[in-house]
C-alpha cells in the first residue's frame, strides 16, 4: 500500500517561497497513469487543489495559483516537490500531498507570518 509523507518548514515569511516535499513509499511515482497532487486547506475553508505532476512528468496547475506554483520531482528519491512563491498570510494552510486515486499524506501545517 502506498504511503505519502509531507515535509518542509512550518513557518514561512511573507514574500518568500514555500517549499514542501512529498516522499512516496510503496510505489513508484513513475508508475503509469498515476497523478501526484498537492492540495491545501486554509482555516475555515474547504479543500483547494493546487496542482499535479503526472507519472510522465507533465504538470498542471490550478489557474488561480498557476503564476506562483511549480511542482517538480526527483525520481531517484521517489519524491515530488511543491514550490509556491510570493506567499502571503492567505497561503497559511494545512498542505497535503496525495495520489489522485485516494491515497493521502497526513498533511503538514504551514503558517505564513513575519
N, C-alpha and C positions, 0 to 999 in steps of 0.2 A: 504494500500500500504506500502510495506516495505521501511524503511529508514535506511541508514547506516551513521555513523559518526566516522571519524578517530580522534584520539587524541594521543598526545605524544610530546616530546621535539622537537623543531625545529632545534636545534643545537647539534651536537654530535662530540666529539673529535675523531681523528683518533685512531684506535686500540680498541676503546670502542665498546659496544654493543648497537645497535639501537633497541629501543623497542616502538612499536606502538600498540594501542588498537582500535578495531572497535566495537562500540556499535550498536546493531541492535534493531530497533523499528518496531513494526507492524508485527512481525513474529518470530517464534522460530528458533534458529539455529539448533535445533534437528529435525525439520520437515523433514520427509522422502524425500530423493532424491535431497536435495539442497546441493550445494557445495559453500563454502565461501572462497574467494580468496584474495590474495594480488597481486597488480600489481604496477609497478612504471614507471615513465617517466623521464629520465635524460635530461638535457638541450641539445637541438639539436638532440635528438634521439627519436626513436619510443617507443611504449609501450613494457615493458618487464614483462612477467608473472613470479612471484616469487614462488607461490605455493598455495595449498588449504588445507582446513580441511573440511571433509565431514560431513554430518548430523550424521553419525555414530561415528565420532571422528577420522576416518582414515585420515592420512595426505599424501600429495605427493608434492614433491618439484622439481623445475627446476634443471636439472642436473648441470648447471653451477653455481648454488648458494647453492646446497644441503649441502655442507660441512659447511656452515656458517648459515644456516637457521633453525629456529624452529617456528612452528605455533601451538598454543595451544588454549584452550577455557575454559571459565567459564560459564557453562550453567545456574548457579544461577543468573548471571548478564546479560545473553544473549550477551556475548562479546566473541570475539576471538582476539588473540594477535600474533603479528609478532615480532620475535627477530632475528636480523641479527648481527652476531658477527664480530669482527676484521674489522671494517669498514675503508674505505679509502675515499679520496675525490671523487673517481669514484662512490661511493654509493650515492652521492648527487642527489636528485630527488624529484619529487612530488610522494608521495605514496598514492595509492588508495586501499580501500577495496571494495569488490563487491560480489554480489551473481551471480553465473555464468549464470543466465538466463537474466542478463542485468541490474540489479539494482546496482547503484554505489554510493559511498560516494563522497563528493565534493573534496577530496584529501587534503593532508597536505604536505607542503614543509619541507624537511629535508636536512639540509646542514651539511656536514662533514668538519670540519675545526678546526684547533687549535687556 
